[in-house]
């Protein structure tokens, strides 16, 4: 019989997602509307999530998507259908909801393998207005979202684990082995915030990242703050910032395989000049990598992140970015996201900033936001505004 997490585990999981992760760590409030986006294979978690929403006095809106359903769309859809944007429906949805919980669960990690990558990106690009509406509402403090994962046999098989062992990693990473998981998350966030405050206190001009086949410079830009511990992802152990994309120079070799758009990308490598990707290679999946980079502004950095090995409870490759971008292990990890920046990184009032001003500050805007991860041992040196330098990360640990 296939392994399935216990009802107790699922109840704890749902409690963390609904009563902690939403509202930036404060949980959902009575009367709010919560969108639950869950694949068919993750129905047991959907049941627990809806129950938690109802018990909180909130209103669930459920999007329950069939398994093994995406490929035929790309095989049959013409260009007009691929680019179709249900504007009235999605605008009404964004206006209605206060929060979203999205569950990642797959029955085929390579479902879109062999599909023309241009078709995949055409459908992605069509969603940009929807993503902009959500971002604006989030910036106004009227919307939060969070992600979590439900392990499946296909996901476990892909990384050579049994389903029970795979779920063991989920349970450990999310503190579901503790009687009060939310309290554990709060305690962790206190530690992360202390480091975040130390980083914010440093007048950093730019960062220099050095590792195997990596020599990368990232300019931070003015009026930025580090982010982390917001409840946006469960689990999340990282601290990250959205830099001024224009100051990215050099090269970075990524070590972790990336499953993206139903495809697998391995050994991704990027080179930057004047803030833009000028070379992108991969051992596998290079075509989808290049097609993604070719999307408007997806050739620029939207996020730079570091995970301290002392905090992360993730030690194994899980084949899912939500986990792999938070892995600890021997060296922690560095990852960058090509594409959209997080405007939460701005220290001022987002609602008073025009699009032209965002552009002027070097906040990238794209329909793409793809995190790519490196776990090679690295040193990160901050060049401060007075010209001095300080190592802020080495041997998998923050040094501040």
C-alpha positions in Angstrom: 0.0 0.0 0.0 1.3 3.5 -0.9 2.3 5.7 1.9 0.0 8.5 2.9 0.7 11.1 5.7 -1.4 10.7 8.8 -4.4 12.9 9.5 -2.5 14.4 12.4 0.3 15.5 10.1 -2.1 16.9 7.6 -4.0 18.8 10.3 -0.7 20.3 11.6 0.3 21.2 8.0 -3.0 22.9 7.3 -2.8 24.8 10.6 0.7 26.1 9.8 -0.4 27.2 6.3 -3.8 28.9 7.3 -3.2 30.0 10.9 0.4 31.0 10.6 1.8 31.6 7.1 -1.0 33.8 5.8 -1.1 37.5 6.8 2.7 37.4 7.1 2.8 35.1 10.1 -0.4 36.1 11.8 -2.8 33.7 10.1 -6.1 34.2 8.4 -8.9 36.3 9.9 -12.6 35.7 10.1 -14.4 36.9 7.0 -11.4 36.9 4.7 -11.4 35.0 1.4 -8.8 32.3 0.9 -8.1 30.9 -2.5 -6.9 27.2 -2.3 -5.1 26.0 -5.5 -4.6 22.3 -5.2 -3.9 19.5 -7.7 -6.0 16.4 -7.7 -3.3 14.2 -6.2 -3.1 16.4 -3.1 -6.8 16.1 -2.2 -6.1 14.8 1.4 -4.3 18.1 2.1 -7.0 20.1 0.4 -9.6 18.6 2.8 -7.4 19.7 5.8 -6.8 23.1 4.4 -10.5 23.8 3.7 -11.3 22.6 7.2 -8.8 25.0 8.7 -10.2 27.9 6.6 -13.7 27.2 7.7 -12.8 26.8 11.4 -11.1 30.2 11.2 -14.3 31.8 10.0 -12.9 32.6 6.6 -14.3 31.7 3.1 -12.5 29.1 0.9 -12.5 29.4 -2.9 -11.2 26.1 -4.3 -9.3 25.6 -7.6 -8.9 21.8 -7.9 -6.9 20.9 -11.0 -6.8 17.5 -12.6 -3.6 15.4 -12.8 -1.9 14.7 -16.1 -3.9 17.4 -17.8 -1.4 20.0 -19.1 0.3 18.4 -22.0 -2.7 18.1 -24.3 -3.4 21.8 -24.0 0.0 22.6 -25.5 -0.4 19.9 -28.2 -3.7 21.2 -29.4 -3.8 24.9 -28.7 -3.1 27.4 -31.5 -1.3 30.6 -31.0 -4.5 32.5 -30.2 -5.5 30.0 -27.6 -2.0 29.9 -26.0 -2.2 33.7 -25.6 -5.7 33.9 -24.4 -6.1 35.9 -21.2 -9.5 35.7 -19.3 -9.2 39.3 -18.1 -12.7 39.7 -16.5 -12.5 36.4 -14.6 -8.9 36.9 -13.3 -9.5 40.6 -12.4 -12.6 39.7 -10.5 -10.7 36.9 -8.7 -7.9 39.2 -7.6 -10.4 41.7 -6.4 -12.2 39.1 -4.4 -9.4 37.1 -2.6 -7.4 38.2 0.4 -5.0 35.2 0.4 -3.8 32.3 -1.7 -2.5 28.9 -0.6 -0.9 27.0 -3.5 0.0 23.4 -3.1 2.8 22.0 -5.3 2.3 18.3 -6.2 3.0 16.5 -9.5 2.3 13.1 -11.0 4.8 13.6 -13.8 7.9 15.9 -13.2 8.5 16.0 -17.0 5.0 16.2 -18.3 5.9 18.8 -20.9 9.2 17.3 -22.0 9.4 17.7 -25.8 6.8 20.4 -26.0 8.0 23.5 -27.9 9.4 25.8 -25.3 8.1 28.8 -27.2 4.5 27.5 -26.6 5.1 27.2 -22.9 6.5 30.7 -22.6 3.7 32.1 -24.7 1.1 30.9 -22.2 3.3 32.2 -19.3 3.6 35.7 -20.9 -0.2 35.9 -21.3 -0.5 35.9 -17.5 1.5 39.1 -16.9 -1.5 41.4 -16.1 -2.8 38.9 -13.6 0.6 38.8 -11.9 0.8 42.6 -11.9 -2.6 42.9 -10.3 -1.7 40.5 -7.5 1.6 42.3 -6.9 -0.1 45.7 -6.7 -2.6 44.4 -4.2 0.1 42.7 -2.1 2.1 46.0 -2.1 -1.0 47.7 -0.7 -1.0 45.3 2.2 -4.3 43.7 1.1 -3.1 40.3 -0.1 -0.7 37.6 1.0 0.2 34.2 -0.5 2.0 31.1 0.5 3.3 27.9 -1.0 3.7 24.4 0.3 4.3 20.9 -1.1 2.5 17.6 -1.1 4.8 14.6 -1.8 3.8 12.1 -4.5 5.2 8.8 -5.7 6.4 10.5 -8.9 8.2 13.3 -7.0 9.9 10.8 -4.7 10.9 8.4 -7.5 12.5 11.3 -9.4 15.0 11.9 -6.7 15.5 8.2 -5.8 13.6 8.2 -2.5 10.7 6.2 -1.2 7.5 8.1 -0.7 7.7 7.6 3.1 11.2 9.0 3.2 10.2 11.9 0.9 7.4 12.8 3.3 9.8 12.4 6.2 11.8 15.3 4.7 8.6 17.4 4.4 7.7 16.7 8.0 11.1 17.5 9.2 11.5 20.7 7.1 8.1 22.1 8.2 8.4 21.2 11.9 5.4 18.9 11.6 7.3 16.5 13.9 6.8 19.0 16.7 3.6 19.4 18.8 3.5 23.1 18.0 5.0 23.7 14.5 4.0 27.4 14.3 5.9 28.1 17.5 9.0 26.6 16.0 8.6 28.8 13.0 8.2 31.9 15.1 11.4 31.1 17.1 13.3 30.5 13.8 12.1 33.8 12.4 13.4 35.6 15.5 16.9 34.3 14.7 16.6 35.1 11.0 15.3 38.6 11.8 18.4 39.3 14.0 20.7 38.5 11.0 18.5 40.4 8.6 18.7 43.4 10.9 22.5 43.1 10.9 22.6 42.9 7.1 20.3 45.9 6.8 22.6 47.9 9.1 25.5 47.4 6.7 25.8 50.2 4.0 26.4 47.6 1.3 27.2 48.9 -2.2 27.7 45.5 -3.9 28.3 41.9 -3.2 31.1 39.7 -4.6 30.3 36.0 -4.8 33.2 33.6 -5.2 32.9 29.8 -5.7 33.8 27.1 -8.2 33.4 28.5 -11.7 31.6 31.5 -10.1 32.8 35.1 -9.9 29.7 37.3 -9.7 29.2 40.9 -8.7 25.7 42.0 -7.6 24.9 45.7 -6.9 22.4 46.2 -4.1 21.1 49.6 -4.9 19.6 52.3 -2.6 16.6 52.0 -0.4 16.7 48.2 -0.1 16.1 45.9 2.7 16.7 42.1 3.2 13.6 39.9 3.3 12.8 36.5 4.9 10.6 34.8 7.4 7.4 36.3 6.0 5.4 33.0 5.7 5.3 33.3 1.9 6.9 29.9 1.6 6.7 26.9 3.9 9.4 25.9 4.5 11.7 28.9 4.1 15.1 29.4 5.7 16.5 32.0 3.3 17.4 35.7 3.5 17.1 37.5 0.2 17.1 40.9 -1.4 16.0 42.3 -4.8 19.1 44.2 -6.1 19.5 46.8 -8.7 19.7 44.5 -11.8 21.9 47.0 -13.7 24.9 46.2 -11.5 25.1 42.4 -12.1 28.4 41.4 -13.7 30.3 38.1 -14.0 29.4 34.4 -14.1 27.7 31.8 -11.9 27.6 28.1 -12.1 24.5 26.5 -10.6 24.8 23.0 -9.2 21.2 21.9 -8.5 18.9 20.5 -11.2 15.9 22.7 -11.9 12.4 21.4 -12.8 10.7 24.2 -14.6 7.7 24.4 -17.0 7.4 20.6 -17.0 11.1 20.2 -18.1 14.4 19.4 -16.4 17.4 21.8 -16.6 20.8 20.6 -15.3 24.1 22.4 -14.9 22.7 25.8 -15.7 25.4 28.5 -16.2 24.9 32.2 -16.7 27.2 35.1 -17.6 26.2 38.7 -17.1 27.4 41.9 -18.7 25.9 45.3 -17.9 23.2 43.6 -15.9 22.0 41.3 -18.6 22.5 37.6 -19.4 24.9 37.3 -22.3 25.5 33.6 -22.1 23.2 30.8 -20.9 24.1 27.1 -21.1 22.9 23.9 -19.6 23.8 20.2 -20.0 20.1 19.3 -20.3 17.2 21.6 -21.0 19.2 24.4 -22.5 16.4 25.3 -25.0 13.9 26.0 -22.3 16.5 27.9 -20.3 17.3 30.1 -23.3 13.6 30.5 -24.2 12.9 31.6 -20.7 15.8 34.1 -20.7 14.5 35.5 -23.9 11.2 36.6 -22.3 11.1 40.3 -21.7 13.3 41.2 -18.7 13.9 37.6 -17.8 17.6 38.1 -18.7 18.0 40.3 -15.5 18.3 39.4 -11.8 15.3 40.0 -9.6 16.5 38.3 -6.4 19.7 37.3 -4.6 19.5 34.9 -1.7 21.5 33.0 0.9 20.6 30.2 3.2 22.5 29.4 6.4 23.1 25.7 6.9 22.6 26.2 10.7 19.0 27.0 10.2 17.8 24.9 7.3 16.3 21.5 8.1 16.6 20.5 4.5 19.6 18.3 3.7 18.4 16.3 0.6 17.7 17.2 -3.0 13.9 17.2 -3.4 13.5 18.1 -7.0 11.3 21.1 -6.2 12.5 24.6 -6.0 10.5 25.5 -2.9 12.8 23.0 -1.0 16.0 23.1 -3.1 16.3 26.9 -2.8 16.2 26.5 1.0 18.6 23.5 1.3 21.2 23.6 4.1 23.6 20.6 3.9 27.3 21.2 4.2 27.4 24.6 2.5 24.0 26.1 2.7 23.1 27.6 -0.7 23.1 30.7 -2.9 20.4 31.2 -5.4 19.4 34.0 -7.8 16.2 34.5 -9.5 16.1 35.7 -13.1 13.0 37.8 -13.8 10.7 39.8 -11.5 12.0 41.5 -8.4 10.3 41.6 -5.0 9.1 45.1 -4.4 8.8 44.3 -0.7 12.5 44.8 -0.7 11.9 48.6 -1.0 12.2 50.4 2.3 9.5 53.0 1.6 5.8 53.0 0.7 5.3 50.9 -2.4 1.9 52.5 -3.1 3.6 55.9 -3.7 6.1 54.6 -6.3 5.3 54.9 -10.0 6.3 52.3 -12.6 8.8 54.7 -14.0 10.4 55.1 -10.5 10.6 51.4 -10.0 12.4 51.2 -13.3 14.7 54.0 -12.2 15.7 52.2 -9.1 16.6 49.0 -11.0 13.7 46.8 -9.8 13.2 44.3 -12.6 9.7 43.6 -13.8 8.9 40.4 -15.7 6.4 37.6 -16.0 9.2 35.2 -15.2 10.6 34.6 -11.7 12.8 31.5 -11.7 15.2 30.6 -8.9 18.3 28.7 -9.8 20.4 27.2 -7.0 24.1 26.6 -6.2 25.3 24.6 -3.2 29.0 24.8 -3.9 31.0 26.3 -1.1 31.3 30.0 -1.5 32.4 33.3 0.0 30.3 36.4 -0.2 32.0 39.7 0.4 30.2 43.0 0.9 31.8 46.1 -0.5 30.6 48.9 1.7 29.8 52.4 0.5 33.0 53.8 2.1 35.1 51.4 0.0 35.8 48.9 2.8 34.9 45.2 2.6 33.4 42.6 5.0 32.8 38.9 4.5 29.1 38.3 5.3 28.9 34.7 4.3 31.4 31.8 4.3 31.4 28.0 4.6 27.6 27.9 4.6 27.1 30.4 7.4 26.4 34.1 7.8 29.3 36.0 9.3 27.3 39.0 10.7 
